[in-house]
Amino acid sequence: TLRQTGCPTFAEMAWDQPERLGSDVFLTQLAMLVSSVLSYRVLESQGLRPDVVSCHSYGEFSALVAIGVL
């Protein structure tokens, strides 16, 4: 989990100090990764799976989760 690695939870990133998003690069990218994976997992729980995934830059990590590599 995020807490076990010393990172804030998604709720803390998004709601406790939202002003840091956009100015703190690490937190911004971490929040983007978590929100992408969370969105994917919700769709997956509904039986939806992508035929193809694509990504750009940091989005590569969430794409790798979607295809089961990470």
Phi, psi and omega in degrees: 000165179299317182299321181295336179265005179086007180266156175289157175289167178299319179300319179295318180295316187279325189243331183282320180220061184297340179293341178285334178291129184100335178250330176261106186300314181300310181295322180297313180292321178297317179296321178295317179297311182297317181293324178293314180293320178299314178300316178299314181297324177295314178297319179298322180294341178266007178088008180264128178227140181285148172277328183219143171236149174221165184203170175215130174058235185295338178298346178304322183293316178291327175295321178295326175294316183297329180266002174085014179278323177248000000 
